[in-house]
Amino acid sequence: MAKQVPCGVRIAGCGSAVPDKRLTNADLAAMVDTSDEWICQRTGIRERRILDPDKGETQLWLATTGLRNALDDAGMAGSDLDLVIHASVTSEMACPSNACRIAAAVDAQPAGAFDIVAACCGFVYAMNVADSLVRTGRYRSIGVVGCDAMTTAVDPTDRSVAILFGDAAGAAILVRDDDLNRGCIHQTLNADGRTWPSLFIPRKPSDLPPDREDSGARMGTLRMDGREVYKFAVGKFREVIEDALTATGLGVDDISQFVCHQSNIRIIESAMDKIGLPPEKVYINIDRFGNSSAGSVGLCLDQLWKAGKINEGETIIMVAFGGGLTWSSSVWKV
Ligand code: ACO
């Protein structure tokens, strides 16, 4: 463990992982009553990547691959990490945390390891927590990985959710930096638990809200009030970005990339219109990967990073919202 001297935080490397197997809108239209046209118009999604259990692919494998890629990018080994934070709603087991098993897989012991559950906000929550821990000077390096295999948690016959999700992991390695102004310069972690019935994964019948008729979908699969979540997300996306700009005194021109959770193209475009965000500053990959929940923002970050679109000295904003309901922002001086 590092000496307790306050410091800045640097992103030393990024990584991501997606399965090879593609699920197109045409594939879904052959399984449920939907169409490529409806899905494209309402969500912007054309295809998504899904785990292939026949090849032995699991959520744990996906998350571990994402973190390994980030370690490689940083030129570091698992043994260089003081802590592993994994964000997910689709972890393999309640105990142990996936973080412990990911840490073991990259040989990070005795690094601490824990999971965060914040649905689609998971990666942004984890980045904010990790930045705060490194910044105190107590931890030198933290591996953050957001990963969801939502295709293991949706009922494939429920068209209201089956069309939305893909499986992915996004990861980053955060290390201490002498420049105190480097790293997360503004962050928010928010939730309104009163709204939880808008989006939840029940384990047993008694988890269902008392006034709710069961949809008939099996336990362990996602229930979502799409219209409620949509309204919430459209409002929050704009609010969270505007609040981050006000709090930091920055304008849209000062930000090089707005790295947004990929939930629905219409939700992102609404924020772009209302705030006046130029398309070249708002990365979109939902057409190819769908909504990968806790994997989404980290996947975007890695793809931007590898494309050379996030450079030293630039400022980026990461934003997400999700089940809980939760919402979160993270402004970084890279
Ligand atoms: N294919 C064809 N028709 C469909 C489908 C489908 N897959 N799904 C619903 N419909 C029908 C509905 O039955 C409805 O028919 P009706 O008018 O005859 O009643 C019609 O299409 C419109 O349905 P809406 O639910 O109003 O469609 P909407 O435009 O709201 O789009 C969607 C639905 C895409 C789910 C949207 O509400 C949405 O994106 N919500 C936000 C979801 C989200 O972001 N979740 C986030 C986080 S997930 C996490 O945190 C783990």
Residues whose N, C-alpha, C, O or C-beta is under 5 A from the ligand:
A	BS01	ACO	D33 T34 S35 W38 R42 T43 A119 C120 R159 S160 I163 G226 R227 V229 Y230 S263 N264 S293 F321 G322 G323
